[in-house]
Amino acid sequence: MPAFNLAIEHAAAASRGKLTILYGGIPIGVDGKIIGAVGVGGGSEEQDVNVGKAGAAALETAVSETHEHEKRD
């Protein structure tokens, strides 16, 4: 295995989880903070990105709505 491929395999570990080499890796942000990520694979790069973004957006909306509801109560 070439050294370059080995370096890419360890990119996520070396960056402490802040880097992914997958197109479907979409960070989830709430209140300006990254709280996690959605990882999607199996389709084309474009499909993975679109599905990942849709999933992240749905989760961000649900978490934000829950957070806003808790603030009011």
C-alpha positions as CSV (number, residue, x, y, z in Angstrom):
1,M,0.0,0.0,0.0
2,P,1.5,3.4,-0.9
3,A,2.3,5.7,1.9
4,F,-0.1,8.4,0.6
5,N,-3.1,6.0,1.0
6,L,-2.0,5.0,4.5
7,A,-1.8,8.7,5.4
8,I,-5.4,9.3,4.1
9,E,-6.6,6.3,6.1
10,H,-5.4,7.9,9.3
11,A,-6.5,11.5,8.5
12,A,-9.5,11.3,10.8
13,A,-7.5,10.0,13.7
14,A,-4.7,12.5,13.1
15,S,-7.1,15.4,13.1
16,R,-8.9,14.1,16.2
17,G,-12.1,13.5,14.2
18,K,-12.2,16.9,12.6
19,L,-11.5,15.6,9.1
20,T,-13.1,13.1,6.9
21,I,-12.2,12.1,3.4
22,L,-15.7,11.1,2.5
23,Y,-18.0,13.4,0.5
24,G,-21.0,12.3,2.6
25,G,-19.4,13.4,5.9
26,I,-21.5,16.4,7.0
27,P,-21.0,18.2,10.4
28,I,-24.0,18.9,12.6
29,G,-24.1,22.3,14.2
30,V,-26.4,23.7,16.9
31,D,-26.1,27.2,18.3
32,G,-22.9,27.8,16.4
33,K,-21.2,24.7,17.8
34,I,-20.4,21.4,16.0
35,I,-22.0,18.6,18.1
36,G,-21.5,15.7,15.7
37,A,-21.8,14.6,12.2
38,V,-23.7,12.5,9.7
39,G,-21.8,10.0,7.6
40,V,-23.4,8.7,4.4
41,G,-21.9,6.3,1.8
42,G,-22.9,4.0,-0.9
43,G,-24.1,6.3,-3.6
44,S,-22.3,8.6,-5.9
45,E,-20.4,11.5,-4.3
46,E,-23.3,13.9,-5.2
47,Q,-25.9,11.5,-3.7
48,D,-23.9,11.0,-0.5
49,V,-23.5,14.8,0.0
50,N,-27.2,15.5,-0.7
51,V,-28.5,12.8,1.6
52,G,-26.0,13.8,4.3
53,K,-26.9,17.4,4.1
54,A,-30.6,16.5,4.3
55,G,-30.1,14.4,7.3
56,A,-27.9,16.9,9.1
57,A,-30.4,19.7,8.4
58,A,-33.4,17.6,9.7
59,L,-31.5,16.8,12.9
60,E,-30.3,20.4,13.4
61,T,-33.9,21.6,13.0
62,A,-35.2,19.0,15.5
63,V,-32.6,19.8,18.0
64,S,-33.0,23.6,17.7
65,E,-36.8,23.3,18.0
66,T,-36.4,21.1,21.1
67,H,-33.9,23.6,22.6
68,E,-36.2,26.5,21.9
69,H,-39.1,24.7,23.4
70,E,-37.1,23.9,26.6
71,K,-36.1,27.6,26.9
72,R,-39.8,28.6,26.9
73,D,-40.8,26.1,29.6
